[in-house]
Structures are given as C-alpha cells and as structure tokens.
Amino acid sequence: MGGKKTVLILPILVVVLVLLGIPMAAGAAALDKQEDIGQIQEELANNQVSLDKATLFYQQSLAEVMLIDDKIRKNEAELDKTKAKIETLKKNLDKRAIHMYKAGPSSFLSVLVFSDDFTDFLSRARLLSYVLYCDYDMISKSKELRASLDKQGRELAVSRTKYARQLATAESLRKELYQQYSIKNTKLAQLNNGAAGSGDGRFAMASTDDASRTYVSRGQSRTGFVFPVAGANSYVDSWGAGRSGGRRHKGTDIMSSRGTPVVACVSGTINKSTPYDRGLGGITIYLDGDNGDTYYYAHLNGISSGISSGTRVEAGQVIGSVGSSGNASASAPHLHFEIHRGGGSAVNPYATLRSAES
C-alpha cells in the first residue's frame, strides 16, 4: 500500500522540484527519503500484524494455563479430601479391631450364639458380614479414587508445563516484536524531521511526568473516543476468556511496553484512583466520562502526578502508564481496559477500541 502511494507521488515531486528550481541532487535526496518513509511505514504495518498474532497466541495460552491451574486446585482439594477419608476409615477399623481383640472371640460369637432362632442367626451373620464388607469396600474405592486423582494430577502437571512454555514463547516473541517496532518507529521519527511517530500521528511518544499535556494516542473515533494507550501496542478480542478462580474476562488487555503512556479516552472526571498495588487490578483508575460512561484502567505501572479522585481530565491527556501491577504477569505488561455503559455492567470494549483506529 505504502509502495503504491510512493510511485504515484514521485512524478508529482519531480515536477514540483523543477518548478521551484530546486537542484535535482536535493530532489533525489527528497525522493529517497520519501521512499524510505514509505518502506518503514509498510514494515510497521506488517510488524503490527505480527504483534496482533503474537498477542492472540499469548491470550490463548494464558487462558489455557489459568484453566489448568483451576483444575489443579480442584484436583488437589479432592485428593486432600480422599486422603482424609481413607485415614478416617483406617482409624475406625483399627478401633474396631482393638475393641474386638480386647473383648475376645466370645464377644463376637455372642452376637451369633444368642440369636432367637436360625433366621435371626442368619440375619445377624449377614449384618456382621455386610458391615465388614462396607468398611473394606469403602477403603478400596477410596484408594482407587486416590490413584485416579494422582494420575490426573500428573497429567495436569504435564499439560501446564506445555502451556506455560507456550506462554513464555509468546511473551518472548511479543518482546522481540516490540523492540523491532521501537527501532523502526524511531527511524521513521528521524526521517520525519524528529517527529515522535509515524506521519499519521498514530503513535506519539509521550512522558507521564506532565499530566497537564495532551497527547495524540493511537487514534480517535468520530465520537471523540481516544485510544487509551499512546504507543506501540497490540490487542485481541478476549472478552469472556477464562481467568483464575473460574472468572471470565470482562475487558480488553492492551499489551504494550512498561511505562508506555496511558491517556484519558474521553473528557471527564477521575471518579476513583488506587495509586498503590492492591488486589487483582493493582494500580487502577476509574474515569467518569462526560458521555455518562465509566472507564476502568487496571495493572498500571503508576498514575501521573496531579491525577486523583475529582481531577478533571481532557480526552488524550496522560493519566498513567502501562504496567503489570495486581495479578498481571511481570513479563507481560498491559492495560486492562473496561467500559461500563452508563456506569453499569461492563460491556465488550473491543469494537470501541477498533473504531478509534478507523
């Protein structure tokens, strides 16, 4: 796409250079620069596709690991219960054996000898046999269950190792792709006379030190919604994906490098902020938009100076930075982003995020 644009622009640039009397050597340099810009923009676009694929691979592996972790916890709980049950049964049998030993064989035989008649004798014999059978059968079945749980535990451990390796591979791949993107983006910025991002302003570099400044993030939709991460990132639709404790994912994880600026997606007021690492979300921000919706930012690395409950912010203003606080993996920094329509239940934010790029 970028190459076609360059081909169309080249003849026009030549004509303009001639009319303006610019030396052809300088014109050639300008054309080379334009070609370089087009090439890097195309490489960045391809890099973004790879990033999104790596993120999808990461999210799928993460969901599998969390699902297996839940199964392992349930298996261990069942195993503990079964072990305790076997121990209780053994103790009861031991007590009965000790009692029968102390009482002697006459105690056991008296149950049968003092029967009223032969029918009563058979009933008592069957009862004694049944009690002993039930005790040993229960122990036998409990041991079989324990063996089954032990086997399941070993299989789950193997599966977890497999998906944990996949997760580590995905994290490593994303890190490498982010580094490549950063290098290309820096080179593009230099070609654009020091501009801090691509020519369309989709990725502007920013600092979280000055909360009063407004930065252009990844994009802005027709509704005024600004993409919340101002830097190279990738994300997929992970709404409803499995999470630890049987929970379901109620937002979108926007993967990015630690410290990447996070901005207000709409103009509004900070409803609540947690500046210290606590709970599942860690460092968090709730933004009440002027449009009536509430936006939740989690796993932040930090909150910008001057941002706290009651602070008025404008769309695009830096309010924090990407991190891995809370229960997020330290090797996979990201922004967990939620939208609550009218301040109510969370809705899938994926379509809204994509609209900010169109």
N, C-alpha and C positions, 0 to 999 in steps of 0.2 A: 504493500500500500504506500509506504513511505517512498519507495523507489520510483513508482509511477508519478507521484507528485513532483519529485526532483526532476524527472525527464521533462515534464510539462513546464516547469519553472525555468529551466536552463535557457531556452531560446529567448524568453522574455528578459531575463537578466542580461543577456548579451546585448540586446537592443538598447536596454536602459543604459548600460555602461558606455556604449558608443555615443549615444545622445548626450550623455553627461560629460563626455570627454575624459572618462577615467581610463588610465593606462590598462592595456589588456593583461599585463602581468598581475596587476592588482585585481582585475576582474577574474582572472583564472584562480587566484587565491580565494576569492569570494565564492566562486563556484565549487572549488574543492571543499571549502568549509560547509557549504550547503549540502554537498553530498555526504560529508562526514556526519552532519546533524541528522540527515535522513536515515543513514545507516544505523546510527546509535539509537534513534527512536524506534526503528524496526526491531533492533536487538532487545530493547527494553520491553517492547510489546511481547516478543517471544519469551523473554525471561519471566514476564508476568504470568503467561500461560503455564509455564513450568512451575512457578510458585504456587499457583492455584491447584495444580495437580498434586504437588507435594503436600499441600495443606489438606486436601481431601484424603490422601493416603494417611496422613497423621491423624486426622479426626476419626477415620475408620479404625485405625489401630488402637487409638485411645479408648474408643467405645468398647472394643473387644477386651482390652486389659481391665477396664472397670467392671465389665460384665463378669469376667472370670474371677476378679477379686471378690465380688459379691458371692459367687458360687463357692469360692474357697472358704469364705467366712461362714456360710451356711453349712458347708460340709464339716468344718471344724467344730461348729456348735453341735451338730448331730452326733459327731464322733465322741465329743465330751459327754453328751447325754447317754450314749450307748455304753461307754466305758463305766460311767457311774451306775447304770442299771445292772451291768454284769457284776460289779463289785457288791452291790446290794444283794443280789440273788445269791452270790457266793457266801456272803456273811450269814444270810438266813439259813442256807443249807448247813453251814458249819455249826451254827447254833443248834439246829435240829439234830445234827449228828452227835454233838456233845451231850445234849439232853438224853438222847436215846442210849448213849453209852453209859451215862451215869445211872439211868433208870434200870438198865439191864434188859435182857431179852424178854423177861416176864412182862414188862410194861407194854412192849409191842404186841406180844402174844395175847395179853389180856383183852385187847381190843377185839380180837377174834374169838377167844375162848368164851367170853361172857356174852356171846350172841344169843338171842332168844330162840332162834331156830336156824335151820340151814339157809333159808332165804336171807335172813338177816346176816348170817355169816358171809354169804357171797357178796352182799351189798357192802359190808364193811371192808372186805378184801379188795373189792373193786375201787372203793373210795381211797384206800391207802395207796393202791397202785396208781390211781389217777393223780393223786397229789404228788407222788414221786415223779411220775411221768411229766407232769406240767412243769415242775421245777427244772428238771433236766432239759426238757424241750425248750423252755424259755431261754435257758443259758445257751443252748446250742444255736437257736435262732439269733440271739443277740451277738454271738461270736461270728455268725455268718454275716450279719449286718455290719459288724465292725470291719470284717475283712473286705466287704464290698466298699465301705466308706474309705478305707485305707487305699484301695485300688483307685477309687475315684479321685482321691486327694492327689495321688501320684500323677494321674492323667492330667488333672487341672494344673499341677505344677509345671508339667511339660508344655502345656498349651500357653500358660502365662509366660514362660521363658521365650517361646516362639514369638508371641505378640509384643513382648517387651523389647525384643531385638528389632522387630519391625518399627516400633515406636521410636527407638533410638536412631534407626536408619533414617526415618522420616525427619526427625529433628536435625540430624546432621546434614541432610540434603537441603532442608529449608535454610539452614545457617549459611551453607555454601552459596545458595542462590541469592540470598540477601546481600552477601558480600559482593557477588558479581554485579548485582543491581546497583549497589552503592558506588562501585568503581565506575560503572558506565554512566550513572547519573551525575557523578562529579565531573567526568569528562564532558558530558553534554552541557553542564553548567558553565564550564570554562569556555566552550565553543560559543555559548550564548552570552559572551562578554561578562562572565562571572555570575550569571543568573543562577539562582539556587534550585533549579529544577528544570523540567522539560519545558519546551516552548509553550505548551498549553496550560502550564501552571498547575498541573495535576499533583505534583509532588514538590511542595515548597519546604525547604529546610527551616527549622524554627528552634527557638530556645524556650524552655519552660520558665526561665528566670523572670521574664517580664510578662505578667498576666494581663497587663493593660493593652498589649498589642494584639492586633487581629491578623491572623494568617490565613492564606488560602489553603485549604486542605485538598483531599483527593478530588473533590468536585462538589457541585451544588445543584440540587434539583430545582425544577420550576416552582416548587412550593417553598423554596428558601431553606430546605434541609441541607446542611453541610456535612460532608463525610467526616466522621469523628476522629479519624487518625490522619495526621498531617505528615505522611511519609510513606515510604515503600511498605506495602502490606499485602496480605492475601487472606481470603476467607471463603468458606463454602456454606451452604445451607445445612446447618447441623441442628436445626430445630427438632426437638423430640428425641435426639440421640440419647442412648443410655448413659447414666452417670452413677457414681458411687452411691450405695445405700438404696438402690432401686429408683433413684430420681431420674427425671427427664430434663434434657437441656432446654432452657427457656429463653434462649437468646442466640446471638451470633458471636463467635470468637474470631476477632480480627487479629491475626498473627502479624507481629512486627518486631523490630529490634528494640531491646530495652532502652528506655529513655526517649523513644520517638514521641513527639508532641501529640497530646490528645486535646481536641478542641470542642467547644460547645457546638452541638449540631444545630441548635436553634437559639434564638434570643430568649432569655427568660431569667429565672432566679434560682440560685442554688438552694434547694429545699433542705438537704442534709449532706454532710460530708464526714467521712471517717478517715482522719489523717494518719492513723496508725494501723498496723497489720493486725486484723482481728477477724475471726470467723472464716467462713468459706470464701467470702468475697474479698477479704483483706482490706486494702485501702480503697475506699469507694466514694462515689459522688452520685447524688440524686439531683437531677435538673428538672425543674418545673418549667416547661415551655410556655411562651405566651399563647401558643395554639391550644393549650389545655391538656397536652400530653406530658407524661413524665418519662424521663430517660435515665437509665441506670448504667453507671460506668463502674466496672469492678476489676480487681487484680492490678490496680495502678502501682507504679513504682513510686509515685509521690504526687502531691497536689501543689499546684502553683501558688506562689506567695500571693496573699490577698484574697484567695478563694476559700470561702467558708459559708456556713449557713446564712442565708439572707443576702448574699452578694449578687448584684445584678451583672449579667454577662451578655455579650452580644454574639451572634452566630459567627463561628470561626475563631473566637477568642480562645487562646490556650488556657486550659484549666488543670492540666496534669500531664503525666507521661505514662507510656506503656510499661508494664512491669509483670511480675509474677507473684504478687502477694496473695495471701489467703491459701487456698488449696491448689493453686496453679503450679505446674511444674517449673522449677527454676530454669530448666533448659529450654522452655518453650514460652517466652514472654508473649503476652497478648492482652487485648482489651476485650473483656466480656461485656457485650453491649445489649441492653434490653430497651424495648419500647412498651409503655403502658398507656394505651389509649384512654384519654380522659382520667388518667391516674388510676385506672382499674387493673385488671389482669394483664399479664404480659401477652403480647402478640408477636408473631414471627417478624423480625426486623429485616430479613434478607432482601425482600423486594424494595423496601425503602432505601436500603444502602445501595442497591444496584441502580436505583433511579438517580442517585446523586452522581453517577458516573456517565449517564447518558446525555 
